[in-house]
Amino acid sequence: MLMQLEGKYRKDLAKYLGRMPQAVSRMFISGSEWTFNDMFKAAEFVGVSLDVLTDPSLTQTKALQIISERRGDDDEGGLMAAVDNGRRRRGSGVVFALAA
């Protein structure tokens, strides 16, 4: 969700994670487990904490609020993403707020 709101793409996240874009796409659609390091780096990429990134109750309204607060603190626009495409992930049991 936050990636969409900030105009970021999976390929940008893939580069940040040091992975091929296809591998990151599979991470989103296959329900594969994310490593802690990948989750941490994804949170860092989008400029949020892990608890925000994995918040199953993150709504578009909350995401927009986070972005606007972030932009107030950061002249460059700050926040880039969170992981949720409306589907729960198998494996780690974590729901992300990052969708692209």
Contacts in CASP RR format, 6 or more apart in sequence:
PFRMAT RR
TARGET T0000
AUTHOR 0000-0000-0000
METHOD contacts of the structure
MODEL  1
MLMQLEGKYRKDLAKYLGRMPQAVSRMFISGSEWTFNDMFKAAEFVGVSL
DVLTDPSLTQTKALQIISERRGDDDEGGLMAAVDNGRRRRGSGVVFALAA
1 58 0 8 1.000
1 60 0 8 1.000
1 63 0 8 1.000
1 82 0 8 1.000
1 83 0 8 1.000
1 84 0 8 1.000
1 85 0 8 1.000
1 97 0 8 1.000
1 98 0 8 1.000
1 99 0 8 1.000
2 46 0 8 1.000
2 48 0 8 1.000
2 63 0 8 1.000
2 66 0 8 1.000
2 67 0 8 1.000
2 79 0 8 1.000
2 80 0 8 1.000
2 81 0 8 1.000
2 82 0 8 1.000
2 97 0 8 1.000
2 98 0 8 1.000
2 99 0 8 1.000
3 9 0 8 1.000
3 10 0 8 1.000
3 13 0 8 1.000
3 46 0 8 1.000
3 80 0 8 1.000
3 81 0 8 1.000
3 82 0 8 1.000
3 83 0 8 1.000
3 98 0 8 1.000
3 99 0 8 1.000
3 100 0 8 1.000
4 99 0 8 1.000
4 100 0 8 1.000
5 60 0 8 1.000
5 63 0 8 1.000
5 64 0 8 1.000
5 67 0 8 1.000
6 46 0 8 1.000
6 67 0 8 1.000
6 78 0 8 1.000
6 79 0 8 1.000
6 80 0 8 1.000
6 81 0 8 1.000
7 80 0 8 1.000
8 46 0 8 1.000
8 80 0 8 1.000
8 81 0 8 1.000
8 100 0 8 1.000
9 100 0 8 1.000
10 21 0 8 1.000
10 24 0 8 1.000
10 25 0 8 1.000
10 28 0 8 1.000
10 100 0 8 1.000
11 21 0 8 1.000
11 24 0 8 1.000
12 45 0 8 1.000
12 80 0 8 1.000
13 24 0 8 1.000
13 42 0 8 1.000
13 45 0 8 1.000
13 81 0 8 1.000
13 98 0 8 1.000
13 100 0 8 1.000
14 20 0 8 1.000
14 21 0 8 1.000
14 23 0 8 1.000
14 24 0 8 1.000
16 41 0 8 1.000
16 45 0 8 1.000
17 24 0 8 1.000
17 38 0 8 1.000
17 41 0 8 1.000
17 42 0 8 1.000
17 45 0 8 1.000
26 32 0 8 1.000
27 34 0 8 1.000
27 38 0 8 1.000
28 83 0 8 1.000
28 85 0 8 1.000
28 98 0 8 1.000
28 99 0 8 1.000
28 100 0 8 1.000
31 89 0 8 1.000
31 90 0 8 1.000
31 91 0 8 1.000
32 89 0 8 1.000
32 91 0 8 1.000
33 89 0 8 1.000
33 91 0 8 1.000
33 92 0 8 1.000
34 42 0 8 1.000
34 89 0 8 1.000
34 92 0 8 1.000
34 94 0 8 1.000
34 96 0 8 1.000
39 50 0 8 1.000
39 53 0 8 1.000
39 54 0 8 1.000
39 94 0 8 1.000
39 96 0 8 1.000
40 50 0 8 1.000
42 53 0 8 1.000
42 81 0 8 1.000
42 83 0 8 1.000
42 96 0 8 1.000
42 98 0 8 1.000
43 49 0 8 1.000
43 50 0 8 1.000
43 52 0 8 1.000
43 53 0 8 1.000
45 80 0 8 1.000
45 81 0 8 1.000
46 53 0 8 1.000
46 79 0 8 1.000
46 80 0 8 1.000
46 81 0 8 1.000
46 82 0 8 1.000
46 98 0 8 1.000
47 70 0 8 1.000
47 78 0 8 1.000
47 79 0 8 1.000
47 80 0 8 1.000
47 81 0 8 1.000
48 66 0 8 1.000
48 79 0 8 1.000
48 82 0 8 1.000
48 97 0 8 1.000
52 58 0 8 1.000
52 66 0 8 1.000
52 82 0 8 1.000
52 97 0 8 1.000
53 82 0 8 1.000
53 83 0 8 1.000
53 96 0 8 1.000
53 97 0 8 1.000
53 98 0 8 1.000
54 83 0 8 1.000
54 94 0 8 1.000
54 95 0 8 1.000
54 96 0 8 1.000
54 97 0 8 1.000
55 62 0 8 1.000
55 95 0 8 1.000
55 97 0 8 1.000
56 84 0 8 1.000
56 95 0 8 1.000
58 82 0 8 1.000
58 84 0 8 1.000
58 97 0 8 1.000
63 82 0 8 1.000
63 97 0 8 1.000
66 79 0 8 1.000
66 82 0 8 1.000
67 78 0 8 1.000
67 79 0 8 1.000
70 77 0 8 1.000
70 78 0 8 1.000
70 79 0 8 1.000
71 77 0 8 1.000
71 78 0 8 1.000
71 79 0 8 1.000
81 98 0 8 1.000
81 100 0 8 1.000
82 96 0 8 1.000
82 97 0 8 1.000
82 98 0 8 1.000
82 99 0 8 1.000
83 95 0 8 1.000
83 96 0 8 1.000
83 97 0 8 1.000
83 98 0 8 1.000
83 99 0 8 1.000
84 95 0 8 1.000
84 96 0 8 1.000
84 97 0 8 1.000
84 98 0 8 1.000
84 99 0 8 1.000
85 99 0 8 1.000
86 95 0 8 1.000
86 99 0 8 1.000
88 95 0 8 1.000
89 95 0 8 1.000
89 96 0 8 1.000
END
